[in-house]
Amino acid sequence: MSFDELTLSEAGIDIIDGDRGVHYPKQNEFYSTEYCLFLNAKNVTKDGFDFKEKSFITREKDALLRKGKLARNDIVLTTRGTVGNVAFYNNSIPFDNVRINSGMVILRAEKNEYLPEFVYWMFRSNYIQKQIEAIRTGSAQPQLPITIMRTLQVVKPKLCEQKSIAATLSCLDDMIELNNQINKTLEEMAQAIFKSWFVEFEPFKDGEFEESKLGPIPKGWRVGTIGQYTKCILGGTPSRNKAEYWNGNIAWINSGKINEFRIISPSEFITIEGLNNSATKILPQKTTVLAITGATLGQVSLLEIDACANQSVIGILENDVLPYGYIYPYIKEIINEIISHQTGGAQQHINKGNVESTCIIIPPLEVLNNYKAIVNPVYDMIRNNCFENKAVSAIRDTLLPKLMSGEIRVPVEKVV
């Protein structure tokens, strides 16, 4: 290492545990909106905070808890279950009152010793993550005890170098975040156009309407089922006992990938033998995919690569009658209706038949062509931004360990 090394206990970085005492919130004390955000395991990812699912506690409950409340510029590190995820509580986070749960700690940097942004990037780097992997305890439920954490080796560049490293990495992260914000706006725009055309029928208000199974629709339009007008494919998993079925060059996704905004990379790769000797099938890019069981039930995404999927995923393929730009927003619009057919006890699920029997409006080809001319460029922009983010992420992740080790030095005078 080109930088000085010391243990975490010697560095100017405090480890702050949460309150695990008698006042720790019970399940019935969480609310969808309230005074203080109480972080759960899904909120802290390998890429920072994710607030899709939020739980809050009241002001009164917050006042009873002694430890574990975040201050701006704190770093959150997960220490139980999924160990080593890191998030940075800077001024961009839109919650003023936030507490960690019992599977996390707060890292609070002494500002005269460490720049908080640098500490965040250091804990995201392989330099720290490999150490965490080596010292964590437990198999069924991995843990990272604070006493062991204190032995982690950290680097300590001069503050001016910390600033230059953090600025370089944050610049790349800002590019990714900007693309994410643009994509969010574009996705909302595309969904609004779909809803205007095919739910509210705004461009067709002056024409004639007729009754259908789905209510009044423009005259000449049809209603059928998804199974009648599209091909639905249920995935599968090659045997894990056959090493020759895995680590090939055919992309394969599990249902967890459906949580992603767009699917631009696989979970794993399988071989041609694995493909031919299992129920999985290759789904072409632009296939609408939905998760049909477990924690991801009802999630919808769009494949931007050719890939196979596991048995918890159904792919709905586009065709000459219904393009992906119609199928994808349609499924998003009616997903609650589809999952209303879920069955099962602890593991709720729907089946392929539930999807295939769902009704769908079939507009005339001319209408769909006019619609495609508007939305396809929007979806193309989203796709391009996603792949640009992938490339920028690769650059960032390549630079990160080299910057942390001092192998690459960023000129301090060039950092604004």
N, C-alpha and C positions, 0 to 999 in steps of 0.2 A: 504494500500500500504506500502511496506517496503522501497521504495525510496521516496525522497523528491518530492512533487508536487508543481507546480506553473502554472500560466496561460502562454499561448503562448506569450503574450505581455511582460511578465516578464522574459521569457527565452531568451537565446542568439540566437534566431532564427528569422531572418528577413523575412517578407512577401513582395515579390516584384511582383507588377502587371505588365501586359503587356501594350504596347502602343495602346490605343484605339482611337487615334486622327485622324486627317484628312489624315494622311499618311498610315493608316491601309490598308493592301493589298486588292485590289478588285479581283474578281474572274479571270479576264483576266490578272492579274499580277502574277499568279502562273504558274510554269513550272515543267516538269517532272524531269529535272536536272538543277541545277544552283548553285549559291554561298552559299545560306543559307537555311537550312531546316526549314520550317515553320510548326510547329506541328499542327495536326488536332486531333479531338476527338478520332479517331481510333488508334492514335499512343500511347496513354497512357491508359493502361489497368490495371485491378486489379493485374496483375502479372508483371507489369513493361512496358517497351517500346515494341512496335510492329511496325515494319517499312515496312509492306507489301505494304501499300499505302503511297506514299510520295509526298509532294508538296514543291517546292522551290521558293525563291524570289531572285532577282538579288542583286549584291553587292551594286548597286546604291540605290535600295529600302531599303536594310538593313541599309544603312547609314542614311536614313531619319528617321528611327524609334529610339525613345529615350530610351524606357524601354523594358524589357522583353527578354533580350538575356541571354542565359545560360552560366555559367562558370562551369568548371569541379567540380564535387561533389555537384552540386545543386540538389535539389529534386523538381520534378514537381507534382503539385496536381491539379486535375480537380475540377472546382468550378461551372460548369453549365451543365445541362443535366444529364449526368452520373457523379454524384458528388462523390468524394472521391477516385478516382483511383490515384495511385502513381507510379512514375518512378524515377530512380536514374541515373543521368548523370555522370557516372564515366568514367574512361579512356578506358573502353571496347566499348563505343559507337563510331561508326566509322564516326562521323560527327563533324567537328570542329566548325561549325557555326550553331547554333540552336536557334530559337525563339519560344516562346509560343504564342498561339492564345488567343483570348479574353475570353475564357472559362477556363482559367488556371491561376495559380499563381506559382511563384518560392519560395521555402523555402531555405534560405541560412543560414547555421549554423555558428555561431561564434566559430572558432576552439578551442579557449581556454575554451569554455563552453560545446560544443557538438561535438561528432564525427559524420560527415555527414552520414556514413553508419548506425549508430544507429538511427538517426532521420528518415531515410528512413524506417527502420524496425518498428519503433514506430508508424509511420503513416499508416503502413500496418496492424497493430495489431487491434484487436477488441476493445482495450482500447480507441483508437482514433476513429476508424470507427463508434462505437456506439454513440460517442458524435457527430460526423458529422451527422449521421442519425437523431439525436434528434434536432439539431439546424438549419438544412438546411431549407430554405424557398421555397415557391412555390410548386404547385402540378403538373400542366401540364409541367412546365419547372423548375425542382428543381435548386436552387442556394445556394451558400455558400458565402455570403458577407464577405469581409475582416474584417469589424468591428466586426462581430459575431465570425469570426475565432479567433480573438485575445483572446476570452474568453475560448478557448479550454484548458483543463487541460492536462499538460504534466508531465512526470516524469523526474527526473534528477539524475541518478546514478553518481558516480565518473567516471571520464574519463577512468580509467583502467577497470571498470566494463562495461562501454559502449563498450569498445573494445572487451571484452570477449564475450558479448552478440552478438555483430555484427559478430564476427568471427565464433561463433557457427552457427548462422543462415545462414551466407554467405557460410559456408562449405556445408550445405545441399543444398543451391541454386546452388552451383557450381556442385554438383553431378547431379542435374536436368539438368543444362545447358550442361554438358558433354554428357549426354544421348541424349539430343536434337540434338547436333552437330553430334553425331554418327548416329542417326536416319536420319538426313538430308543426310548424305553421303550414308547410306544404301539405302535410297529411290531413290537417284539419280542413284546409281549403278543398282538397280532393273529396273528402267525406261530405262536406257541405254541398259541393256540386252534385254528387251522387244523390244526396237526400232531396235537393231541389228538383232534380229531374225525375227520380224514380220512387220517391216516397210522397212528396207534395205535388209532383207533376206540374211545377210552375210553368215550364215552357209550353205546356199543352192545355192550359186552363180554358182557352177559347174553343177547343175542339169538343167533340162528343165523347161521352163516357158511357161505359156499360158495367153492369154488375159482374163480379167474379168471386171466387172463394176468398180472395183477399180484400174484398170491398170494391168500390168503383175504380176502374182503370180506363185509360184512353181506349177508344173504340179501335178494334183491330189488333190490340195487344193480346197476348195469351198468358195463361197461368198453368204451370205444370209443376213437377217436383224436381228437386236437384238431381235425383237419380235418373230421371228421364232425359235431362238435357246436358248432364255432365258425367264424366267418369270419376267416381270416388274410389280411392285406393287406400286400403288399410295397410300399415307397415308391419314389419316383423324384425326379429333379432336373430342373427346367426348364432349357433351354439357357442357359448363361451368356453366349452370344453375342447373346441377344435382350434388350435393355434393357427392353423392354415387358413381360417376364415377371417382373420383380423390383420390389421396393419398392411393393407393393400393400398390401392389408389382410387377406390370408389368411396365417395363421401357418404357418411351415414350420420343421421341426427337422432337424438333422443328427445323426449317430450319437453325436457327443460329448455331446449333451444327455442321453443315456441314463445317463450317469454321475451325473446329478443325482437326489437322493432322490425328489423329485416334480418333474414338468415343469410349471411355472407361467408360463413365458414362452418365446417362440420364439427360434430362432437368427437367423432372417431372416423377411421377409415376401415373398410372391409375389402376382401378380395373378391375376384370373380367366382371363386368356389363358394364363398360365404353368401354371395348373392344368389347363386343357382341352387343352393341347398337350404334355403330358408324362405319364409313368406314375404320378405321385404322386396320391394320393387323400386326401380329408379324413378324418381319424380323429377320432371323437367323444371328448370327455372321458370318463375312466374306461376308456380303452383301455389294455391292458397292452402295453408296447412292449419289444422286446429287440433288442440290437445283434447283427448276424450276421457281422461281419467286422472285421479289423484289431485295433487296440489295445483297442477297447471290446467285442470279441466276448464274449458271455455276460452282459453287463450287462443288468439288468432294471429298468424304472421304470414309473410310472403317469402317464398324461396327466391333468392337471387342467384342461386347456383343449382346445378343438377345434384340431387342427393337422394339417398334412400332414407327411410325413417323406421322407427321402432313401432311396436304394436299399440302404442298409446297415441299414435298420430294418424290422422286421416288427411290425405291430400285430395284436393278438388282441382281437377285439371281444366285449363281453358280449352276452347275449341273454336271452330268457325262460327258457331252460333252465339256463344257467350265468351267474351274476352276476359282476361284476368282483371282488367280495370273495372269490370262490372261485378265479377264474382267476389273479389276480395272485399270491397266495401259493402256488398250485399250481406255477406256472412257476418261482417262486423256489426252491421245494423240489426241483424236478427239473432245474434248469438245467444241472447238470453232466452229466446223462444226455443232454440235448439237444446240448450242445457236444461230446460224445464222438464225434459224427459229423463233426467238422470235417475239411476237406480243404484242399489247397493247400500251396504251399511257403512262401515268405516271408510271404505274406498268407493266413493261415488263415481259413476261413470255413465257415459252414453255409448251407443254402438253405431256402427256404420249405417244400419237401417234407419236410425233416428235422423241422421243427416240426409240420407237419400230420400226419405219420405217428406222432408220439409218442402213446403211450396215456394216457388220462385216465379217472379214476373218475367216474361220473355218479351222485351220490346222488339219492334221491327228492326231489321238489319240497318236500314238507313239511319234510324235514330241512334243506334249503337255506334255506327261509324262517325256520326257527328259528335257524339259524346267522347269517343276515343280521341278524336282530334284535339279535344280540350284537355282531357285528363292524362293521356299518355305522356306528354312532355313533363307534366308535374311529377308523375311516378318515375320518369327517367332521371329527373333532377335529384329526387330522393335517393335513387339507386347510386348515382354518381357520388353523391355526398357520403353515402355509407362506405363505398370503396375507398374514397379519399381518406376518410377517418381511419380505415384499416391500415392504409399506407402510412399515415402520420403516426398512428399508434405504434407501428413497427419501428419507425425511426426513433420515437421517444423511448421505447423499451430497449432498443439497441444502445442508445446513448446513456440511459440511466445507470447501468453498472459501470460504464467507462468513466462517467463523470464522478460517481461516488468513489471509485478507486483512485482517481487522480490520473488515470491513463490518458484521458482527454481533459485539458484545462481550457476553461473559457476565459478569454482576456477580460479582466475586471473592468478596465477602462471603457470597454465597448457596451457595458450594461447600463441602460438608462435608469 
